[in-house]
Amino acid sequence: MQASIITYWGYATIVFWTILLVPSLIMMIRKRITRCLPETDIPKVWPKISVIVPAKDEAETIEVTLNSLLASDYPHLEIIAVNDRSADETGAIMERVAKEAANQDRASMQIVHITELPADWLGKSHAMHQAAKQATGELLLFTDGDIIFDPNAISEATRVFLHQKLDHLCLLPQLARGGLIEMAFITFFGFLLTGGMFLWLVPTRWHFAYIGIGAFNLVRTEVYQQIGGHAAIKLDVLDDIKLGKLIKNYYYKQDFYLGIEQLKVRWQPSAWGVITGVEKNSFASFHYSLSLVSLATLAFLLFFIAPFIVPFLYPLSQTIGFLITVGLLHLCYATIAVLFASGLRVTPLLFFSSLALAFAIWRSAYITLKNGGVRWRDTIYPLDVLKKNLY
């Protein structure tokens, strides 16, 4: 009887990961922007796009981001950079770049300075919401202050957006190369994203499958206005993902593509930076619930850790399923590493990376509960308020 349980458990892990990962990976491989471009036409009239770039204390990266946007080949672009209460030189850099752009007759660029944050808003959501009020484009592109855009990025994405008649389009960016362990950790984060978001169902009308990417959320302005902007998610830490959920819940058409050639970001500056970088979002993704984190941990132990351990405890005849699962997990992890330009070099670090991200999630829960809320960019948001305003 014991042997049968071990055997069935092993085969169950194969089914579990096949359902979670394989359809989404197939979809991701098929949906690279450059691969889909030949199916699209160049628009006779390009819609005006307002690019909204919120930034707080991002003096190290904001100039590169803004200049990459100013170098865009998109013919009808409006850039709105938002200096959200920065204590560093972010605002001054924005003003200088805007002045240089005006002197060189480049794309239209305006700067919004925010000096106060309302008590019932998160900083980034408030910054984007305020900028959207001033936008004049038919489409809004929300991005971050550390993204590097290829000159063709916006025009290529817009061609796909118009061809598919979308209301909301996300692009997944390339991860700029860092250290080996850093890239391994980030690749595993992409592994979790692939498995947890049912990417292959995002284009359907199923509400539980939605997506939002802070690096590139392109949405029709009229759609953004009809859903009330960021007001419904103004105190939700997962602002980019929840914007996607909000749009999907209003039955608008949503999709994602890989923008590996179009966008680049170095998500965190080090391996430890990846651990601390998910501090704000990890516990929030479990609705600030220790019960949900514990349940997820149990599933992690049963379906991820077990395949690596059980074959050392039982005969080969009983553990074939677990060994197949280990191979499948490494194959999927390697595929994600190649897709996001991390490289196959990270593949042997799959198990180590999984433990690191599990630690990061529990660390996020501990720090959030200890602080009684989320600390982000020198602002503390009380936990009870965040829980009441989950979307």
N, C-alpha and C positions, 0 to 999 in steps of 0.2 A: 504493500500500500504506500509506504514511504517513497519507494522508487517511482511509483506512478505520479505522485504529487510533484516530485522534483522534475520529472520529465515533462509533465504538462505545464508546469511553471516556466520551464525553459522555452517551450514553444509559445507560451503566452507572451513572453517578452518579445519574441520575433514579431508577432501580430501587432502588439502595442506600438513598437517603434516603426513598423512598416506603415501603419495607418497615420501616425503622427508626422512622419518625416518624408516618406517617398513621394506622395502626391505633390507636396509643397515644393520639394526639390526639383521635380520634373517641371513644375510651373515656373520656377525661378530660372532654370536653364533655358527655357523657351522664351522668357520675357526680358531679354536684354534689349535696351532701347535701340542699339545699333542693328540688331538682328531684325527688329520690327519696322525700322524706317522705310525699307523699300516698299512696304505695303501702303504707305501714306503718301499724300500729295502735299506739295508746297501750297499753303493757303494764298488765295488771291488777295485777301485782306487779313493782316495779322491783328488779332485783338490786342488792345493795350493791356499790359500786365503791370501791376503794382507789386514790387518786391519789398516785403517788410522784413527788416533785419533788426530784431531787438538785441541789445547787448548791455550787460552790466559788468563793469570791470574786466573788459576783454581787450585791453590795449595791446596785448601781444599778438592778437590774431585779426582784429577787426579791419585793419588797413588792407591786409592781403585779401580778405573776403570782399570788401567793397571794390577794390581795384579789379578783382576777377569778374565782378558783376558789371563794372563799367566797361570792361573789355568784351562784353557779350556782343554777339552779332545780331541779337534780336532787334528788330527795327522799331519797336514801339514800347519802350521800357521806362518805367518810373520807379526810382529807388527811394524808399523811405527808411532811413536809419534811425533807430530809437535809442537814445542814450538814457537808460533806465537807472537813474540815481547812482551813477558810477562815481567811485571815489578816486579812480586813477585817471589816466589821460584819454580814456575812451571818447568822451565828448569832444575834446580838442582835436583828436585825430579825425573824427567824423567831419568836423567843420573844415579842417584843412583839405581833406580829400574832396569834399563837396566843392570847395573854392577852386581847387585845381581842375576838377571836372568841368566846372562852369567856364573857366578860362580856356579850356581845350575844346569846348563845345561838344562834350560827350553826353551820355545819357542824362536825363533829368534826375536830380537828386536833391532831396530835402532832408533836413535833420529835425527830429523832435526830441526835445529835452524834457524828461519827466523828473520832477524834484520831490514829489510826494506820492506815497502809495496809500490808496484807500484801505481801510481796515478789513474790508470784505473781499479783497482781491489778492491773488498771487501776483508777484511782480511781472513775470514774463507774460502771463495772460493779459494783464492790464495793459502792458506796453503794446502788445499786438492789437488789442481791441481798440486802443486809442489811435494807433496808426491807421487801422482799417477805416476809421471814420474820415480820415483825410485823403484816403486813396481815391483815385479817379479811374482806375483801370477796370476793364470788364472781367479780368481775372486777378486773383490775389495769390501771390506766392509767399508763403511763410517759410523762412529759413533761419539758420543760426549764425552767430557771429564768428564761427570758426570753420565755415565751409568754403572750399575753393571750387569755383565753377569753371568748367571748360568754356571757351567762347561759344561753342555750339550747344551747350547744355539746355538752355531755356528754349531755343527754337526747336531743337529735336524733341524735347518733351512736349512742347505745345503741338507739334504735328501729330504725335500719338494721341494726345488729349482730344484734339478736334476730330481725328479720324475715328476714334472709339466713341465719340459723343459722350464724354465723361463729364461728371460734375466735380469729381475730386480725384486727383492723381498724386501718388506718392512715388518718389524715387529712393531706392536704397543705395547709399553711396559706397565708394571704395574706401577701404581703411588704409590710410597712409602708413607706410611701414615704420614700425618701432622695434623694440627689443623682442626677442623670441618669446619670452614668457608673456609679455604684454600682448603680443599678437595672438598667442594661444588662448589667453583669457577672453579677449574680445571675440575671437572666433567662436568660443563656446557660448558667449552671449548671443551671437547670431544663430547658433545651434538651437538655443532655447526659444528664440524668436520664431525660427522656422517651425519648430515642433508645437509651440503653444498658441500660435495665432491662426492656424488653419488657412494658410495663405491661398491655397487652391480654391477656397470658397469665398474669398474676398469679393470677386466680381459678381457673385450671385446676390440674391436678395435676402439671404439668411442673415439675420441681425447679429448673431453671436460671432460672425466672422467679419472683422473690420480691421482697418490699419490706419495708422497715422505716423509719419516720420518727421521729426523736427528739422531735419536737413532739407526736406523738400515736400511741402504740402501745398499743392496747386489746386485752388478751388474757385468756382465761379462766384463772382461778387454777389450776384443776386441770391445764390444759394446761401452764402455766408450770412447775408442780411436776413433771409427768411428763417434761419435757425437761431437767430438772435446773437450772432457773433460768438464771442467767448463767454458771454454772460452766464450760460448754463453750466459752464465748467470753470468758472472764475476762481474756485478754490480747490480744484482738482490738480494734484501734483503732476499727474500724467497728462499734461495739457495737449501734447501732440497726438498721442494715441486716442485720447478722449474726444478730440476734435473729429477724428475719423469715426468714432462710435456715434457721435452726435449727428454727423452727416448721414451715416448709414441708417440710423433710426428714423430719419425723415424720408427714407426710401429713395435717396438720390444715388446715382450710379457712381461707383467707386472702383478703383483698380490700382495696382502697383506694378512697377517695372524696376529692373536693375539698372541703375545709372552709373555703372562702374567706370565707364569712359567719361562720364559727364560731371561727376561730383567726387570730391575727395575730402576726407576729414581724418585728422588724428584725434580720435575720441578722447584719449587720456594720455598724459605725458609719460606714464610708467606703468609697470605691472601693479604696483600698490595703488596707483592712481585709478586703475580700473575698479579695484575693490572699494575704494572710497567714493568713486564716481557714481556708483549705483546706490549709495547710501540713501539718497533722497527718494528714489523711485522704487526700490525693491520691495520694501514693506508695503508701500502704497499699492503695488500691483496685486497684493493679496488682501486688499481692502482693510489694512491695518488689523488683521485678524490672526492671532497666534494659532487658532484652530486650523485655518486654511494653510498657514505655513507648515504646521505639523503634518497635516494631511499630504501636502506636497512632498515633504521630506520622506514620509513613509513610502509614497509612490517612487520617489527617487531611489530609496534603498532597495525596494522590491524589483524594480524594472531596470535600473541603471547600475547600481553597485553590485547587486547579486550576480549578474552575468560574469563579472570579473573575479568574484570570490568563490562561487559555488563549484566551478570545475576543479578547484584544488581540494574539495572536500568529498566529492563523490566520483564514482567510476565514469569513464568516458561515455559508456553506453547510456548513462542517465543524463548527461549534461551537454549533449550535442546542440540542443536548442540554445543554451547559454553561449556556447562558443560561436554559433552562427550569429547571435545577437551582437557579440563583441565585434565580429567582423563587419556587420552591418553598421554599427555605430561609428566605427573608424572610417568606413567608406563614406558615410554621410558627412561626417566631420571634415574629412579631406575635401569632399566636394564643395562644402561651404567655404573652406579655406581658399580654394582655387577661385571660386566665384567672387569672393571679396578681396582677392589679391593678398591674402596673408601668406600663401605659399604652403606647399606640402610639408615643409619643415616643422610645422606645428603638430602634425598628426600624432606623433608618439606621446604628446602631452595631453591627450584627451582626458584621461582619468584624473590626472593632477589638476587640470583646469576645472573639471566638474566639482572637485572638492573645494577649490578656491571660490567658485561662484556660490556654492552652497553656504560656505562660510560668510561670504559677502551678504547673502540674504538674511541670515540669522544675525549678523552684525548690524544690518540696517534695522531689523526689528528691535534689537536690544537698545541701540542708540536712540531710536525714535521713542520707545517707551520710557527710557531713562530721562530723556529731555522733555517728555510730555508733549512732543510735537516734532516738526521737521524744521531743522535749521538749514537755510539755503541762502547763500550770498549775504550773510550778516543779518538775515531776518528770520525770526522764529515764528512758525505758524502752529498754533495750539492743536493738539491731536483731536480734541473733541470737536473743534470747528471743522477740521479736515474730514473727519468721519461723517459729520452731518451733511457735508457738501460733496460727497462722492457721487460721481455720475455713472 
